């Protein structure tokens, strides 16, 4: 299982990795990296 460090989440500052070619986060329009946990929280906040 290949795990490669990609960057740090722009919200919570956790490390974000790529596992076998799959990014564990989202690159936003402003080119910042956000982990899935923070991205999902942001989506829930906007749906309210």
TIVO-64893 format. One record per residue: x, y, z of N, C-alpha, C in turn. Coordinates in pm, whole numbers, m for minus. Example, Ala and Ser with C-alpha at 12.3 -4.5 7.8 and 13.67 -1.06 7.14 Angstrom:
<nodes>
{n.u->1319, n.v->m569, n.w->780, ca.u->1230, ca.v->m450, ca.w->780, c.u->1320, c.v->m330, c.w->780}
{n.u->1285, n.v->m225, n.w->708, ca.u->1367, ca.v->m106, ca.w->714, c.u->1290, c.v->3, c.w->787}
</nodes>
This chain:
<nodes>
{n.u->85, n.v->m118, n.w->0, ca.u->0, ca.v->0, ca.w->0, c.u->89, c.v->124, c.w->0}
{n.u->85, n.v->197, n.w->m107, ca.u->168, ca.v->316, ca.w->m123, c.u->98, c.v->438, c.w->m64}
{n.u->167, n.v->510, n.w->23, ca.u->112, ca.v->629, ca.w->88, c.u->213, c.v->742, c.w->72}
{n.u->170, n.v->850, n.w->7, ca.u->261, ca.v->961, ca.w->m20, c.u->203, c.v->1091, c.w->34}
{n.u->284, n.v->1164, n.w->109, ca.u->243, ca.v->1292, ca.w->163, c.u->223, c.v->1392, c.w->49}
{n.u->109, n.v->1462, n.w->50, ca.u->78, ca.v->1558, ca.w->m56, c.u->85, c.v->1701, c.w->m5}
{n.u->30, n.v->1724, n.w->115, ca.u->29, ca.v->1859, ca.w->170, c.u->m47, c.v->1863, c.w->301}
{n.u->m81, n.v->1984, n.w->343, ca.u->m149, ca.v->2006, ca.w->469, c.u->m284, c.v->2072, c.w->441}
{n.u->m387, n.v->2027, n.w->512, ca.u->m521, ca.v->2083, ca.w->499, c.u->m518, c.v->2230, c.w->536}
{n.u->m577, n.v->2313, n.w->453, ca.u->m581, ca.v->2456, ca.w->476, c.u->m675, c.v->2497, c.w->588}
{n.u->m757, n.v->2404, n.w->637, ca.u->m853, ca.v->2436, ca.w->744, c.u->m804, c.v->2385, c.w->879}
{n.u->m782, n.v->2254, n.w->890, ca.u->m746, ca.v->2194, ca.w->1020, c.u->m597, c.v->2165, c.w->1035}
{n.u->m522, n.v->2183, n.w->928, ca.u->m376, ca.v->2163, ca.w->927, c.u->m332, c.v->2019, c.w->949}
{n.u->m419, n.v->1921, n.w->918, ca.u->m380, ca.v->1780, ca.w->921, c.u->m305, c.v->1747, c.w->793}
{n.u->m221, n.v->1646, n.w->800, ca.u->m150, ca.v->1599, ca.w->680, c.u->m249, c.v->1533, c.w->585}
{n.u->m233, n.v->1558, n.w->456, ca.u->m316, ca.v->1497, ca.w->352, c.u->m225, c.v->1408, c.w->268}
{n.u->m271, n.v->1286, n.w->243, ca.u->m191, ca.v->1187, ca.w->171, c.u->m262, c.v->1142, c.w->44}
{n.u->m184, n.v->1077, n.w->m41, ca.u->m233, ca.v->1011, ca.w->m160, c.u->m209, c.v->861, c.w->m138}
{n.u->m315, n.v->780, n.w->m146, ca.u->m304, ca.v->635, ca.w->m131, c.u->m326, c.v->569, c.w->m266}
{n.u->m223, n.v->507, n.w->m318, ca.u->m232, ca.v->437, ca.w->m446, c.u->m297, c.v->521, c.w->m555}
{n.u->m261, n.v->649, n.w->m560, ca.u->m312, ca.v->737, ca.w->m663, c.u->m443, c.v->807, c.w->m629}
{n.u->m498, n.v->783, n.w->m510, ca.u->m623, ca.v->843, ca.w->m469, c.u->m596, c.v->951, c.w->m365}
{n.u->m628, n.v->1076, n.w->m396, ca.u->m606, ca.v->1188, ca.w->m305, c.u->m710, c.v->1187, c.w->m194}
{n.u->m664, n.v->1195, n.w->m69, ca.u->m754, ca.v->1196, ca.w->47, c.u->m799, c.v->1338, c.w->81}
{n.u->m838, n.v->1413, n.w->m19, ca.u->m883, ca.v->1549, ca.w->3, c.u->m931, c.v->1609, c.w->m128}
{n.u->m948, n.v->1741, n.w->m124, ca.u->m999, ca.v->1814, ca.w->m240, c.u->m912, c.v->1936, c.w->m263}
{n.u->m878, n.v->1961, n.w->m389, ca.u->m809, ca.v->2085, ca.w->m425, c.u->m918, c.v->2183, c.w->m466}
{n.u->m928, n.v->2293, n.w->m393, ca.u->m1034, ca.v->2389, ca.w->m418, c.u->m999, c.v->2482, c.w->m535}
{n.u->m1095, n.v->2564, n.w->m575, ca.u->m1075, ca.v->2654, ca.w->m689, c.u->m958, c.v->2750, c.w->m668}
{n.u->m932, n.v->2787, n.w->m542, ca.u->m820, ca.v->2878, ca.w->m513, c.u->m689, c.v->2801, c.w->m493}
{n.u->m689, n.v->2672, n.w->m530, ca.u->m573, ca.v->2584, ca.w->m528, c.u->m526, c.v->2546, c.w->m387}
{n.u->m613, n.v->2564, n.w->m286, ca.u->m580, ca.v->2517, ca.w->m152, c.u->m625, c.v->2373, c.w->m137}
{n.u->m555, n.v->2301, n.w->m52, ca.u->m584, ca.v->2161, ca.w->m27, c.u->m665, c.v->2149, c.w->102}
{n.u->m776, n.v->2073, n.w->97, ca.u->m863, ca.v->2054, ca.w->213, c.u->m890, c.v->1905, c.w->228}
{n.u->m876, n.v->1853, n.w->351, ca.u->m902, ca.v->1711, ca.w->374, c.u->m1051, c.v->1683, c.w->359}
{n.u->m1088, n.v->1556, n.w->341, ca.u->m1228, ca.v->1520, ca.w->322, c.u->m1314, c.v->1558, c.w->441}
{n.u->m1263, n.v->1545, n.w->563, ca.u->m1341, ca.v->1580, ca.w->682, c.u->m1384, c.v->1726, c.w->679}
{n.u->m1292, n.v->1814, n.w->653, ca.u->m1323, ca.v->1957, ca.w->648, c.u->m1410, c.v->1991, c.w->528}
{n.u->m1385, n.v->1926, n.w->416, ca.u->m1464, ca.v->1950, ca.w->295, c.u->m1610, c.v->1909, c.w->319}
{n.u->m1631, n.v->1795, n.w->383, ca.u->m1767, ca.v->1748, ca.w->410, c.u->m1838, c.v->1840, c.w->510}
{n.u->m1768, n.v->1890, n.w->610, ca.u->m1826, ca.v->1984, ca.w->707, c.u->m1870, c.v->2112, c.w->636}
{n.u->m1787, n.v->2159, n.w->543, ca.u->m1818, ca.v->2281, ca.w->469, c.u->m1943, c.v->2261, c.w->383}
{n.u->m1956, n.v->2145, n.w->321, ca.u->m2072, ca.v->2115, ca.w->238, c.u->m2199, c.v->2110, c.w->323}
{n.u->m2190, n.v->2053, n.w->443, ca.u->m2306, ca.v->2045, ca.w->532, c.u->m2348, c.v->2185, c.w->576}
{n.u->m2251, n.v->2271, n.w->607, ca.u->m2282, ca.v->2408, ca.w->650, c.u->m2353, c.v->2486, c.w->539}
{n.u->m2313, n.v->2467, n.w->416, ca.u->m2373, ca.v->2540, ca.w->304, c.u->m2513, c.v->2490, c.w->272}
{n.u->m2544, n.v->2365, n.w->307, ca.u->m2676, ca.v->2310, ca.w->276, c.u->m2783, c.v->2356, c.w->375}
{n.u->m2743, n.v->2417, n.w->486, ca.u->m2841, ca.v->2462, ca.w->587, c.u->m2907, c.v->2590, c.w->549}
</nodes>
